[in-house]
Amino acid sequence: MYKINSPVQNHHLCAVTLLGNLVAKPDIRYRANPVSAITELTIATSSKWLDKKTNTYKEWTSYHHVKVEGPLVEQALLTAEKGDIILVQGYLSNIKEKSHLSIVHATFIKKFNKGYTQTVNQIMCSGQLTSLAQVVTTPNNKTLAQMNITINHQDYSIDKQCWQNHSVDRELHVWGKQALYLVEKAQIGDNVMIEGKLSYLATADKTQFIEAKIVHRLT
């Protein structure tokens, strides 16, 4: 059995699933001691919604930066090309890669040939609220609550042969009735479980945040 140094009750869930198209052919590198393959990918997922003002469907594409290392690289990515369909499971990390602070670190990856598929962008996580919810009204008169969450989780590094701790801070966006409930009830330090997707602000650094579909308040 592996030894875990910190109490289990302080750990949170952090599971990301992405299915989308590879934006560019991977640049696979190797590091020494021990020799291990490593690469970073960008995967595109898309979502559609109905614009009620124009009664037309619009599409938004999100670009996710994924780090892959170890045997996963050679098992799945040696023949990967731009446009291939990539399935990833992993977790959020703040490891900086190519100026991107918001990385999905892959624990599973599989390549499929080029083609069309419905994309998947999903995160299930738990954590603690670190700020009170602030109400924001969008130009379309929809209610949005913004707050911050900290996710503390672990993974076992095959290369380093040890457990690694990750502490990830993300902004959380919640819509509709759930937003009003959290503004009224949620407190700093509350434990929550979230089902949602990864989104990115329209800023120069494309700051990553979690857009919640369902928030379970556990406190």
ChimeraX attribute file (.defattr): number of C-alpha atoms within 10 A of each C-alpha:
attribute: neighborCount
match mode: 1-to-1
recipient: residues
	/A:1	3
	/A:2	8
	/A:3	7
	/A:4	13
	/A:5	9
	/A:6	10
	/A:7	7
	/A:8	10
	/A:9	6
	/A:10	10
	/A:11	17
	/A:12	21
	/A:13	17
	/A:14	21
	/A:15	18
	/A:16	23
	/A:17	20
	/A:18	25
	/A:19	23
	/A:20	25
	/A:21	27
	/A:22	24
	/A:23	17
	/A:24	14
	/A:25	17
	/A:26	19
	/A:27	11
	/A:28	16
	/A:29	12
	/A:30	12
	/A:31	10
	/A:32	7
	/A:33	6
	/A:34	9
	/A:35	10
	/A:36	15
	/A:37	17
	/A:38	19
	/A:39	17
	/A:40	22
	/A:41	22
	/A:42	22
	/A:43	24
	/A:44	22
	/A:45	19
	/A:46	16
	/A:47	13
	/A:48	10
	/A:49	10
	/A:50	11
	/A:51	11
	/A:52	9
	/A:53	7
	/A:54	8
	/A:55	8
	/A:56	9
	/A:57	10
	/A:58	11
	/A:59	10
	/A:60	9
	/A:61	11
	/A:62	17
	/A:63	19
	/A:64	24
	/A:65	18
	/A:66	24
	/A:67	21
	/A:68	23
	/A:69	20
	/A:70	18
	/A:71	14
	/A:72	17
	/A:73	24
	/A:74	15
	/A:75	12
	/A:76	15
	/A:77	21
	/A:78	14
	/A:79	11
	/A:80	20
	/A:81	17
	/A:82	14
	/A:83	19
	/A:84	21
	/A:85	23
	/A:86	24
	/A:87	20
	/A:88	23
	/A:89	19
	/A:90	22
	/A:91	23
	/A:92	24
	/A:93	20
	/A:94	15
	/A:95	14
	/A:96	11
	/A:97	14
	/A:98	7
	/A:99	8
	/A:100	16
	/A:101	16
	/A:102	23
	/A:103	22
	/A:104	26
	/A:105	21
	/A:106	22
	/A:107	19
	/A:108	14
	/A:109	19
	/A:110	16
	/A:111	20
	/A:112	13
	/A:113	12
	/A:114	15
	/A:115	9
	/A:116	11
	/A:117	10
	/A:118	9
	/A:119	17
	/A:120	18
	/A:121	20
	/A:122	20
	/A:123	25
	/A:124	18
	/A:125	22
	/A:126	25
	/A:127	25
	/A:128	22
	/A:129	23
	/A:130	18
	/A:131	17
	/A:132	20
	/A:133	25
	/A:134	15
	/A:135	18
	/A:136	15
	/A:137	11
	/A:138	9
	/A:139	7
	/A:140	8
	/A:141	8
	/A:142	10
	/A:143	17
	/A:144	20
	/A:145	22
	/A:146	19
	/A:147	20
	/A:148	20
	/A:149	24
	/A:150	20
	/A:151	20
	/A:152	19
	/A:153	23
	/A:154	18
	/A:155	13
	/A:156	14
	/A:157	12
	/A:158	11
	/A:159	13
	/A:160	9
	/A:161	9
	/A:162	13
	/A:163	15
	/A:164	13
	/A:165	16
	/A:166	18
	/A:167	14
	/A:168	16
	/A:169	19
	/A:170	18
	/A:171	17
	/A:172	22
	/A:173	22
	/A:174	24
	/A:175	19
	/A:176	11
	/A:177	12
	/A:178	18
	/A:179	22
	/A:180	18
	/A:181	12
	/A:182	20
	/A:183	18
	/A:184	11
	/A:185	11
	/A:186	20
	/A:187	16
	/A:188	14
	/A:189	15
	/A:190	17
	/A:191	19
	/A:192	18
	/A:193	19
	/A:194	22
	/A:195	17
	/A:196	21
	/A:197	18
	/A:198	20
	/A:199	20
	/A:200	16
	/A:201	10
	/A:202	9
	/A:203	7
	/A:204	6
	/A:205	12
	/A:206	15
	/A:207	15
	/A:208	19
	/A:209	19
	/A:210	23
	/A:211	21
	/A:212	22
	/A:213	15
	/A:214	14
	/A:215	17
	/A:216	12
	/A:217	15
	/A:218	11
	/A:219	10
